[in-house]
Amino acid sequence: MDLENKFSYHFLEGLTLTEDGILTQGNEQIYIPPKELGVLIVLLESAGHVVLKDMIIESVWKNIIVSDESLTRCIYSLRCIFEKIGYDRCIETIYRKGYRFSGQVFKTKRNEDNTSDYSIAIFPFTTSVNTLDPLILNQELVQNISNKKIDGLYTYPMAATNFCNDHISQNSFLRRFKPDYFVTGRINQNNAVKTLYIELIDAKNLFLIASNHLPVDELNNTSQFIIDNILQTVHNPERSVRLAKSDQGYKNHYLSDELLAGKKELYEFTPESIYRAMTIFDGLQNKSDIQTLKTECYCLLAECHMSLALHGKYELELAAQKALELLHYVSDITNVDGKILAIMGLITGLSGQAKVSHILFEQAKIHTTDIASLYYYRALVNFIMKELKRQGFV
């Protein structure tokens, strides 16, 4: 097996096997020993077909003379591994012939020499539209981009990204496969119009390259929008170099994980967890020189102050003052993504700036892919302001 060639196998059930012998399902990872891995790869290369015992032994053990028992032990070990993760009966014994891998599997392969200059992953879209299957749109978008045959652009197949439907699985994919770009999106329906909101993100520094919203039946325009923005970034590196240097990508994945940990503490919504979140966000904005990450930390710190006020730890007026001081660091609103616009709408709304809050929420609706958070912030503002009016405070 030539480890110069990086490859991975993807199963419909959300399993991924990479050339280093790591079998991944969600957050669970299992290491497959070298001999078992060799046997499995021989079977996967001929998935759906019978592979003779002698052929497997010759491929895995080369010139070493071994008995059938060595192969039988490897097969038994592999079956135990797959059964452990609920993928049983995938390796069949064909009497007096050999073995067959009966599951459906897709292989992706990238040579380290130069088969692709850059790569993109399309993560599953989210939707609240019951009559629409977002995976069908995902598949069509992947096909559209792939069919355009842009020189040097590798598109990960749906089999590789199909189960990356939350932050944890997406971050795991980004760490393992290291694509250059990825796309997230959501589908929203207003009356009879279904709209696809997408974000194209530089995976190395988590910089938002572009966002757009288009009718779901205009996927050809959507794919062209994605390709055009990638090509602009490739041919004009200064577009993103102002935000992060390329050799910082590895470090920035860990900063992203810290940001997610801080958000988790914030949304536990106890005074203690909010204070822990503030410590994380404050540390993050001192560690990173990525402007978008620092900006989001300032906005999240502002949200923390407002949340503590809702717990009675601050006077609302004092919390609003602290939050607005933090917002002064957000100087250019046009470079801020939808999530941050929504947070700013929350803070200004709770500060009594209803018109500014309304404008920010409307802008966030255009740009954000996290529609649930936007609705939560807006509902929270409406609820708190109505409650304050009821009690005669405003």
C-alpha positions as CSV (number, residue, x, y, z in Angstrom):
1,M,0.0,0.0,0.0
2,D,1.5,3.3,-1.1
3,L,1.0,5.9,1.6
4,E,2.2,8.6,-0.7
5,N,-1.4,8.5,-2.0
6,K,-3.8,9.9,0.4
7,F,-7.2,8.2,0.2
8,S,-10.3,7.5,2.2
9,Y,-13.3,5.2,2.0
10,H,-16.8,6.5,2.8
11,F,-19.8,4.3,3.7
12,L,-23.4,5.3,3.4
13,E,-24.0,4.8,7.1
14,G,-21.6,7.7,8.0
15,L,-18.4,5.6,8.4
16,T,-15.1,6.9,7.1
17,L,-11.9,5.0,6.8
18,T,-8.6,6.8,6.0
19,E,-5.3,5.4,4.9
20,D,-3.9,5.6,8.5
21,G,-6.3,2.9,9.6
22,I,-8.7,5.1,11.5
23,L,-12.4,4.2,11.2
24,T,-14.6,7.1,12.2
25,Q,-18.3,7.3,12.9
26,G,-19.4,10.6,14.4
27,N,-17.2,11.3,17.4
28,E,-16.1,7.6,17.7
29,Q,-12.8,6.5,16.2
30,I,-11.4,2.9,16.1
31,Y,-7.9,2.0,15.0
32,I,-7.5,-1.0,12.7
33,P,-4.2,-2.8,12.9
34,P,-2.0,-3.0,9.8
35,K,-2.7,-6.6,8.7
36,E,-6.4,-6.2,9.3
37,L,-6.3,-2.9,7.4
38,G,-4.5,-4.5,4.5
39,V,-7.2,-7.2,4.3
40,L,-10.0,-4.7,4.5
41,I,-8.6,-2.5,1.8
42,V,-8.3,-5.5,-0.6
43,L,-12.0,-6.3,0.1
44,L,-13.0,-2.7,-0.3
45,E,-11.2,-2.3,-3.6
46,S,-13.4,-5.1,-4.9
47,A,-16.5,-4.3,-3.0
48,G,-19.5,-6.4,-4.1
49,H,-17.2,-9.0,-5.7
50,V,-15.7,-12.2,-4.3
51,V,-12.0,-12.0,-3.5
52,L,-10.2,-15.4,-3.4
53,K,-8.3,-16.2,-0.2
54,D,-5.0,-16.7,-2.0
55,M,-5.3,-13.3,-3.6
56,I,-5.9,-11.6,-0.2
57,I,-2.9,-13.5,1.4
58,E,-0.6,-12.6,-1.5
59,S,-1.7,-8.9,-1.4
60,V,-1.3,-8.5,2.3
61,W,1.5,-10.9,3.4
62,K,3.5,-10.6,0.1
63,N,6.2,-13.3,0.1
64,I,5.7,-14.5,3.6
65,I,4.2,-18.0,3.8
66,V,1.1,-18.0,6.1
67,S,-1.8,-20.3,6.7
68,D,-5.5,-19.6,6.1
69,E,-5.8,-19.2,9.9
70,S,-3.9,-15.9,9.8
71,L,-6.5,-14.6,7.3
72,T,-9.4,-16.1,9.3
73,R,-8.2,-14.2,12.4
74,C,-8.0,-10.9,10.5
75,I,-11.6,-11.4,9.1
76,Y,-12.9,-12.3,12.6
77,S,-11.2,-9.1,14.0
78,L,-12.7,-6.9,11.3
79,R,-16.2,-8.3,11.8
80,C,-15.9,-7.6,15.5
81,I,-14.8,-4.0,14.8
82,F,-17.7,-3.4,12.4
83,E,-20.3,-5.1,14.7
84,K,-19.1,-2.8,17.5
85,I,-20.3,0.2,15.6
86,G,-23.5,-1.5,14.3
87,Y,-22.3,-2.3,10.8
88,D,-22.5,-6.1,11.0
89,R,-22.7,-8.7,8.2
90,C,-20.8,-6.5,5.8
91,I,-18.0,-9.2,5.2
92,E,-19.5,-12.4,3.8
93,T,-17.8,-15.8,3.6
94,I,-18.1,-17.4,0.2
95,Y,-17.7,-21.2,0.9
96,R,-14.5,-22.6,-0.6
97,K,-13.7,-19.4,-2.4
98,G,-13.0,-16.4,-0.3
99,Y,-14.7,-13.3,1.1
100,R,-16.9,-10.4,-0.2
101,F,-17.5,-6.9,1.2
102,S,-21.3,-6.4,0.6
103,G,-21.7,-2.8,1.8
104,Q,-21.8,0.2,-0.5
105,V,-18.6,2.2,-0.3
106,F,-17.1,5.2,-2.2
107,K,-13.4,6.0,-2.4
108,T,-11.8,9.4,-2.7
109,K,-8.1,9.7,-3.5
110,R,-5.8,12.7,-3.6
111,N,-2.2,12.4,-4.6
112,E,0.3,14.5,-2.7
113,D,2.2,15.3,-6.0
114,N,-0.3,17.7,-7.5
115,T,-3.6,16.2,-8.6
116,S,-5.5,19.1,-7.1
117,D,-4.5,22.6,-6.2
118,Y,-7.5,23.3,-3.9
119,S,-10.5,21.5,-2.6
120,I,-14.1,22.2,-1.4
121,A,-16.5,20.4,0.8
122,I,-20.3,21.0,0.6
123,F,-21.8,20.3,4.0
124,P,-25.5,19.2,4.3
125,F,-28.0,22.1,4.2
126,T,-30.5,22.6,7.0
127,T,-34.2,23.3,6.4
128,S,-37.5,23.7,8.1
129,V,-39.4,23.0,4.8
130,N,-41.0,19.5,5.3
131,T,-41.7,19.0,1.6
132,L,-38.0,19.4,0.5
133,D,-35.1,17.0,0.9
134,P,-32.0,19.2,1.4
135,L,-29.7,16.3,0.5
136,I,-31.1,16.2,-3.0
137,L,-30.0,19.9,-3.4
138,N,-26.7,19.1,-1.9
139,Q,-26.1,16.3,-4.4
140,E,-27.2,18.5,-7.3
141,L,-24.8,21.3,-6.2
142,V,-21.9,18.9,-5.8
143,Q,-22.6,17.6,-9.3
144,N,-22.9,21.1,-10.8
145,I,-19.6,22.2,-9.3
146,S,-17.9,18.9,-10.3
147,N,-19.3,19.0,-13.9
148,K,-17.8,22.4,-14.5
149,K,-14.4,20.7,-14.4
150,I,-12.5,23.7,-13.0
151,D,-8.8,23.0,-13.3
152,G,-7.2,22.2,-10.0
153,L,-10.5,22.2,-8.0
154,Y,-11.4,18.9,-6.2
155,T,-15.0,18.5,-4.9
156,Y,-15.5,16.1,-2.1
157,P,-18.4,13.7,-2.9
158,M,-21.6,13.5,-0.9
159,A,-20.5,10.2,0.6
160,A,-17.7,12.0,2.4
161,T,-19.8,14.9,3.8
162,N,-23.3,13.4,4.1
163,F,-23.2,13.0,7.9
164,C,-21.4,16.3,8.7
165,N,-24.6,17.9,9.9
166,D,-23.4,19.6,13.1
167,H,-20.4,21.7,14.3
168,I,-18.7,18.6,15.9
169,S,-18.8,16.4,12.8
170,Q,-17.9,19.3,10.5
171,N,-14.9,20.3,12.6
172,S,-13.8,16.6,12.7
173,F,-14.0,16.5,8.9
174,L,-12.1,19.7,8.6
175,R,-9.3,18.5,10.9
176,R,-9.0,15.1,9.1
177,F,-9.3,16.0,5.5
178,K,-8.2,19.7,5.5
179,P,-10.2,21.0,2.5
180,D,-9.3,24.5,1.4
181,Y,-13.0,25.7,1.3
182,F,-16.3,24.6,2.6
183,V,-19.9,25.6,2.1
184,T,-22.8,25.7,4.6
185,G,-26.4,26.6,4.0
186,R,-30.0,26.6,5.0
187,I,-33.2,26.5,3.0
188,N,-36.0,28.9,4.1
189,Q,-39.5,29.3,2.7
190,N,-41.4,32.6,2.6
191,N,-44.9,32.1,1.2
192,A,-44.4,29.9,-1.9
193,V,-40.8,31.0,-2.5
194,K,-38.0,28.6,-1.3
195,T,-34.6,30.3,-0.9
196,L,-31.2,28.8,-0.3
197,Y,-28.9,30.9,1.9
198,I,-25.2,29.9,1.6
199,E,-21.8,30.8,3.1
200,L,-18.5,30.1,1.4
201,I,-15.8,29.8,4.0
202,D,-12.0,29.6,3.8
203,A,-11.3,26.5,5.9
204,K,-7.7,27.4,6.8
205,N,-8.6,30.5,8.8
206,L,-12.5,30.3,9.0
207,F,-12.8,33.5,7.1
208,L,-16.2,34.2,5.4
209,I,-15.3,34.7,1.7
210,A,-18.9,35.3,0.5
211,S,-22.5,34.8,1.3
212,N,-25.6,34.9,-0.9
213,H,-29.2,33.8,-1.1
214,L,-30.8,32.5,-4.3
215,P,-33.9,30.5,-5.2
216,V,-33.5,26.8,-4.7
217,D,-34.2,26.1,-8.4
218,E,-31.2,28.2,-9.5
219,L,-28.4,25.8,-8.4
220,N,-26.5,26.5,-11.6
221,N,-26.2,30.2,-10.5
222,T,-25.3,29.1,-7.0
223,S,-22.5,26.8,-8.2
224,Q,-21.2,29.6,-10.4
225,F,-21.3,32.0,-7.5
226,I,-19.2,29.6,-5.4
227,I,-16.7,28.9,-8.2
228,D,-16.3,32.6,-9.1
229,N,-15.5,33.5,-5.5
230,I,-13.0,30.7,-5.1
231,L,-11.2,31.7,-8.3
232,Q,-11.1,35.3,-7.1
233,T,-9.5,34.2,-3.9
234,V,-7.1,31.9,-5.6
235,H,-6.0,34.5,-8.1
236,N,-6.0,37.3,-5.6
237,P,-4.5,36.0,-2.4
238,E,-4.4,39.5,-0.8
239,R,-8.2,39.2,-0.5
240,S,-7.8,36.9,2.5
241,V,-4.2,37.4,3.6
242,R,-5.1,40.5,5.5
243,L,-7.1,38.3,7.9
244,A,-4.8,35.3,8.4
245,K,-1.5,33.9,7.2
246,S,-1.7,30.4,5.6
247,D,0.7,28.8,8.1
248,Q,-1.7,29.7,10.9
249,G,-4.5,27.4,9.7
250,Y,-3.5,24.5,12.1
251,K,-3.6,26.9,15.1
252,N,-6.8,28.4,14.1
253,H,-8.7,25.1,14.1
254,Y,-8.0,24.9,17.8
255,L,-9.1,28.5,18.3
256,S,-12.3,27.6,16.6
257,D,-12.8,24.7,19.0
258,E,-12.2,27.1,21.9
259,L,-14.9,29.4,20.5
260,L,-17.4,26.5,20.3
261,A,-16.5,25.6,23.9
262,G,-17.2,29.2,25.0
263,K,-20.5,29.2,23.2
264,K,-21.5,26.0,24.9
265,E,-20.8,27.6,28.3
266,L,-22.8,30.7,27.3
267,Y,-25.8,28.8,26.2
268,E,-26.0,26.7,29.4
269,F,-27.2,30.1,30.6
270,T,-26.3,29.9,34.3
271,P,-24.4,32.7,35.9
272,E,-21.4,30.4,36.5
273,S,-21.3,29.1,32.9
274,I,-21.6,32.7,31.5
275,Y,-18.6,33.8,33.6
276,R,-16.6,30.8,32.3
277,A,-17.7,31.7,28.7
278,M,-16.4,35.3,29.3
279,T,-13.0,33.9,30.4
280,I,-12.8,31.9,27.2
281,F,-13.8,34.7,24.9
282,D,-11.5,37.2,26.6
283,G,-8.6,34.8,26.2
284,L,-9.4,34.1,22.6
285,Q,-9.5,37.7,21.4
286,N,-6.0,38.1,22.8
287,K,-4.7,34.9,21.2
288,S,-5.8,35.4,17.6
289,D,-5.0,38.0,15.0
290,I,-7.9,37.0,12.8
291,Q,-10.1,40.1,12.7
292,T,-13.4,38.2,12.2
293,L,-12.7,35.9,15.2
294,K,-11.7,38.8,17.4
295,T,-14.9,40.6,16.3
296,E,-17.1,37.7,17.1
297,C,-15.4,37.4,20.6
298,Y,-16.2,41.0,21.3
299,C,-19.8,40.5,20.3
300,L,-20.1,37.3,22.4
301,L,-18.6,39.1,25.4
302,A,-21.2,41.8,24.9
303,E,-23.9,39.1,24.8
304,C,-22.5,37.7,28.1
305,H,-22.9,41.0,29.8
306,M,-26.5,41.2,28.6
307,S,-27.2,37.7,29.8
308,L,-25.7,38.4,33.2
309,A,-28.1,41.4,33.4
310,L,-31.0,39.1,32.7
311,H,-29.8,37.0,35.7
312,G,-29.8,40.1,37.9
313,K,-26.0,40.2,38.2
314,Y,-25.9,43.6,36.5
315,E,-28.2,46.5,36.2
316,L,-29.5,46.4,32.6
317,E,-28.3,50.0,32.0
318,L,-24.7,49.1,33.1
319,A,-24.7,45.9,31.1
320,A,-25.8,47.7,28.0
321,Q,-23.1,50.3,28.5
322,K,-20.4,47.6,28.8
323,A,-21.9,45.8,25.8
324,L,-21.9,49.0,23.7
325,E,-18.3,49.7,24.7
326,L,-17.4,46.2,23.3
327,L,-19.3,46.9,20.1
328,H,-17.1,50.0,19.4
329,Y,-14.5,47.4,18.3
330,V,-16.8,46.3,15.5
331,S,-16.1,49.3,13.3
332,D,-17.0,48.0,9.8
333,I,-20.4,46.4,9.8
334,T,-20.2,45.4,6.1
335,N,-17.5,42.8,6.8
336,V,-19.4,41.1,9.6
337,D,-21.3,37.9,8.9
338,G,-25.0,37.2,9.7
339,K,-24.3,35.5,13.1
340,I,-22.6,38.6,14.4
341,L,-25.2,40.9,13.0
342,A,-27.8,38.9,14.9
343,I,-25.9,39.2,18.2
344,M,-25.6,43.0,17.6
345,G,-29.3,43.1,17.0
346,L,-29.9,41.4,20.4
347,I,-27.6,43.8,22.3
348,T,-29.0,47.0,20.7
349,G,-32.6,45.7,21.2
350,L,-32.1,45.0,24.9
351,S,-30.4,48.4,25.1
352,G,-33.6,50.1,24.0
353,Q,-32.4,51.0,20.5
354,A,-35.4,49.4,18.7
355,K,-34.9,50.9,15.3
356,V,-31.2,50.0,15.1
357,S,-32.0,46.5,16.4
358,H,-34.7,46.1,13.7
359,I,-32.2,47.1,10.9
360,L,-29.5,44.7,12.2
361,F,-32.0,41.8,12.5
362,E,-33.2,42.5,8.9
363,Q,-29.6,42.5,7.7
364,A,-28.8,39.3,9.6
365,K,-31.8,37.6,8.0
366,I,-30.2,38.1,4.6
367,H,-26.7,36.8,5.5
368,T,-27.1,34.3,8.3
369,T,-27.3,30.5,7.9
370,D,-28.2,30.1,11.6
371,I,-31.8,31.1,11.4
372,A,-32.7,29.4,14.7
373,S,-30.3,31.8,16.7
374,L,-31.7,34.8,14.8
375,Y,-35.3,33.9,15.7
376,Y,-34.2,33.3,19.3
377,Y,-32.4,36.7,19.7
378,R,-35.4,38.5,18.1
379,A,-37.9,36.7,20.3
380,L,-35.8,37.4,23.4
381,V,-35.7,41.1,22.6
382,N,-39.5,41.2,22.1
383,F,-40.2,39.3,25.3
384,I,-37.8,41.3,27.5
385,M,-39.0,44.7,26.1
386,K,-42.7,43.7,26.6
387,E,-41.9,42.6,30.1
388,L,-40.1,45.8,30.9
389,K,-43.0,47.8,29.5
390,R,-45.5,45.8,31.5
391,Q,-43.6,46.6,34.7
392,G,-43.3,50.3,33.8
393,F,-39.5,50.4,33.3
394,V,-39.7,51.6,29.7
